[in-house]
Amino acid sequence: MKRLLLLFFLLSPFFGVTQKKDTLAFKPNIVGVPILFYGPETRLGFGAAGFFTFKLNKFDTVSRPSQINLGGAYTLEKQVLSYASFDLWTSSNNYNITGEIGYYRYFYDFWGVGTEPKKIERYSLIYPRLRLEAVRKIFTGLYAGVKYTFDDFDITEREEGGRLIQNLYPGTKGGTISGLGGIVKYDTRNNNFYPTNGYKLLASFERFDKIIGSDFNYNLTWINLIRYFDLKKDKVIAANIYGRFSQGSIPFFHMSQIGGNKRMRGYYEGYHRDKQMIGWQVEYRMPVIWRLGFVAFAGNAIVSETISKFAIQNTKTTIGTGIRFKLDKERNVNLRIDYGYSSDNTSGFYLTIGEAF
């Protein structure tokens, strides 16, 4: 959601389950964030977001804490945004299951593919979403397993005279994507929510095929490498290198996209899109006073139809800053408020729970 004026306040920041007899037990915790916003595209909107952190065995001192995030919003334009994401860890971190279940009735802006001239057009759609990754520990820090992706896009409205209504790309009438593949993770972070050292590495491959219910046939490879540098006193530098590569008839709505609240903040998600993408970002994080913190970030990314066509002159840049409010001191869970600015003179304001990467 672009150019939103967001007003928020916190309810029950430490509404948790207390332990009277055994202070070593991990205490489940619930945080809620009601949200009110207004934008020219949405008019008045309202909703709530929150998270629940817990351990399957509250006396387990080895396993990472699990987290479930819930969010929902409704606007006077009759738009609906709802999701539940989860990051679940079993005893001794032997298994990790992550994913998202969502339902959306919304609109997106489309500017074209690749180096096409930027011309904005809006399309409306309804879709359920499912994301699932289930991995098993091979040895300390290393996991392998399966990954599944599902979206069922029903595009309900396209602009007259636009490129989408001319069916210039796969997926302009909507359709289902269903992809199954393998994933490998290497995770040595010292904290799920605010790491100060360690690595998080991910590599996955998925095949989208009619055999598993997809309307489109293509391969998708994703590589994401993150390193955290501990500067002491909770000051951190986080560095991220990533790549997303596809082969086949990939629909326009699942192409690699620059922008969003995690990478290349300052661009509307999808401002630049194509079949291939590589990029990097770095962020400096530091506490300031009380529960408040400060961050500064910068990044570059590039998209292209093929890897061989990557050109330095097409590289995009974003810079930005943000503040953090610590919702949960024990687990280091932050409310994130960021502002990013891009080399195309676009900007974005972002409010969510948890770090960008």
N, C-alpha and C positions, 0 to 999 in steps of 0.2 A: 504494500500500500504506500503510495507516493504522496509526498507533501502533506502528511497528516499532522495535525496538531494533537498531540497525545497528552492527556492529563491522567496521571495515575496516583494511587495511594496504596498503602500497604495495610492488609488486614492479617492479624494473627501471625506476626513474623516468627514467633517461636511457639506455635501451638503444637506441642509435641507430647509424647508419652514419657512420663517420668518413671524412674526406677528408684524405689526407696531402699531396697536392701542391698543391691549389687550395683555399685557405681561403675563397674567395669563393663556392664552390658551396654551395647550400642542402642542409643535411644532413637526410635523413629521420629521423623520430623515432617511437618506439613507447613507450607508457606503458600499464601494466596495473594494474588495481585489483581484486583478489579481494574478495568481499563475503560476509559471514555475517550473517544476521538472524533474528529470532524475533518472532512476533506471534500473538495469540490466534486470528486468522483463518487463518493460514498454518502455524502451528507452525514448526519449524526450516526455514530456507531457506538456500540457498547458491548462489553463482554467481561471475561475473566480468564486468568491464567494462573497456574500454580504447579507446584511439584511436591512429590512425596519421596523422601529418602529413607531407606531401611536396609536391613540385612535379613536374609532368610533365616539365619541363626544369629540372634542378637549377641551371643557370647563368642562368636567367631572373630578373633583378632587378626586373622590373616586375609580373609576375603575382602574385596573392595565393596563399598556400599552400592546398592542398587538404587535406581531412580526412575520414577514415572512422572512425566510431564503431561498436564492436561490444559487445553485451551479452547476457547470458543468465543465467537463474536457474531453480532447481527447488526446490519445497517438499515437505515430507512429506505435504501434502494433495494431492499429484500435480498441482500447478499448474506451468505452464510459461510463461516469459516470455523471448522472444528477439527481437532486432532488429539491424538493420544500417542506420545512417544515413550519409549522405554529402553532402559539399559540395565539388564539383569545379570547378576553374578551369583554363581552357586558356591558351595563350600570349597575353600582352598583355591578359588578362582579356576576351577576345572572347566567350567563352561561359561560362556558369555553369549547372551541373546539380546540383540538390539533391533529396533525397528520403529515403525510408525503406522498407525491406522488413522485415516482421516476422511472427511467428507467436505467438499468445497462447492459452493455456488458463487462464482466470482467472475471477474473480467481481467484480462491482461492486455498490455500494450505491446505491439509488434513493430519493430523498426526495419526489418529486412534480414537477410542472411549474408554473411561474409562482408565483402566490400561494397555491397549495393548502397546507393544513396539512402541516407536515413530519412524515412518518411513514416511517421507514426500512424498506426491504425489500431483500433480496439476490437477485441473479440470477446464474447461472453461464453462461458462454458460451465458445465456441471460435471464433477468427477469424484468417485471414491478412489482412495489411495491405500496401497499396502506396501510397506517396505519391511524386509526381514533378513537378518543376518544371524546365523547360529554357528558358533565355532567351539572347538574343543582344544584344550591345552595339549600341545605336543611336548614341550618342556618349558621351563620358566620363561615367561614373556612371549612365547611363540604360540600362535593359535592358527587353526585351519578349519574350514567348514564350508557351508553353503550360503548362497545369497539369492534372494528372490525379489523381483520388482514388478509391481502391477499398478497401472492406472487405466481407467476407462473414461476417456474424454468424450463428452457429448458437447460439441460446439454449437451453441444455440443461436448465435448472432455474429455476423461478420459485416464489416463496413462495405457499402456499395462502392464499387470502383477500386477497391483495395487489391493488394496482391493475394491475400488469402482467398478471397471470393473467386479469384481467377484460377485457383487450384494450381499454383505454380510450384508447390512443394508437397512432398508426402505429408499426409495428416491434416490437410486444411479442412477436411470435413469431419475431423475427429477420428476416433478409433481407439482400440485397446492395445496397450503394450503389456507383454508378459514375458519376463526374462528370468532365466535360471542359470546359475553358474557357481563357480568356486571363489573363495576368498581366503587370503592369508593375512594375518595381523601379527605385528610385533609390538608389544606394549610394556614399557618399563617405567611409565609415569609414576610419580610418588603420590599423586592425588588425581581422582577422576575430574574434579570440578575446577581446581586451580593448581595445575602442575607447576612446580618450580624447577624440576630437572627430569631427565629421562627422554625416551623416544616414544613416538607413536607412528608406526608405519603400516600402511595398508595397500594391498594390491588385489584387484578382483577382475574377473572376466565373466561376462554374461552373454548368453545366446538368447535373442528374442526371435521366436519362431512360431509359425502357425500350429505346430505340433503341441505347443504348450499354451495356446490360446491367444497368441499375438496376431494382430492384423498386419504387422510389418516384420520383415526378416532382416536382422542386422546383428552385428557383434559390438559389444561395448567393453572397453578396458579402462580401468580407473586406477591411478597410482597417486598416493597421498603420503608425503613424508613430513613429519613434524619433529623438531628438536627443541627442547627447553633448556635454557642456560640460566643457572642459579647465580644471581648477583648478590645473594644474602639479603636478610631483612625483608623477605617476601618481594624483592625486586627481581623481575624476570625479563629475559628476552626470549620470545617465541618466534621460531623461524619455520616457514612452511613452503615446500615445493610440491607442485601437483601437476598431473597431466590426465586428460580425458580424451580417449580416442575411439572412433567408431568406423565401422566398415559395413556397407550395405545401404538399404533403403530406410534410413532413420527418419522418423517424422520430425517436423520442424520444432514441435514442442518438447522433444527430448534431446535436441542437439546440445552440444556444449555451449554454455552461456556465461558471459562475463556479467558480474553484478550480483546483488543480493546482500544478505546480512552476515555472511560468513567470509566470502572472498570478494575482493574488488569492491568494497563498500564505497559508495559514491555513485555507482551506476545502478540504475533500475535493472533488476534481473532480466537478462535477455536483450539488453541494449545492443550488445554484440553477440552473435551466435554463428556457429558453423559446426562442421563434423569433428574438428580436432581443436584441442586447446592445451596450452601449457602456461604455467604462471608460478609466481612466488609472492610471498608476503612476509613481513616481519612486524612484530609488535613489541613495544616496551611497556611493561606493566609495573606499577609501584603503588604502595599504600600512601595516603596523604595524612589523614587525621580521622580518628574515630572509626567509623565504618566506611569511609569514603576512600576511593582510589582513583588513579589517573592512568590513562593509556595514550600512546601515540602509535600510529601505524602507517605503513606505506606498502605498495605492491605494484607489480606489473603482470600483465597477462596478454596473450595473443590468441586469436582464433583463425582458422584457415580451413579450406576444403580438404586439403591433403597436407601431410607433414612436410613434404618437399616445398610447399608454397609458403611456409612460414617466412615472414619478412620483418626485419627489425623496424622498419618505418611504420609498420602497422601495430607496434606494441602500444598498449594502453597503460595509463598510470593512475593510481589513486593514492591520496594521502588523507589522513584524518586524525581525529582525537576523540576521546571519550572519557566518561566517568563511570565508576563502579560504586555500587552500594551493596555492602555485604549483608545479605539476607540471613545467612546461617554462618556464624563465626566458627562453630565446631567443625563444619565440613567444608568451609570456604566456598560457599555458593553465592555468586554475585548477581545482582540485577545489572544488566549492561545497557548503557545509553551511549551510542556512538553517532558521530557526524563525519561523513566522508565526502571528499571532493575529487572530481576526476579531470583528466586531461581533455575531455570533451566538454568541459564546463557544465557538467551535470553534478548533482549533489544528492545526498540521501541522509535521512535521520532514522536511527534504528533503536528499538527498545525491545529487549528480550531477556531471558534468564540464561546464564552461563556464558562462558567465553566463546569467541568466534572460532577458535581452534586451539 
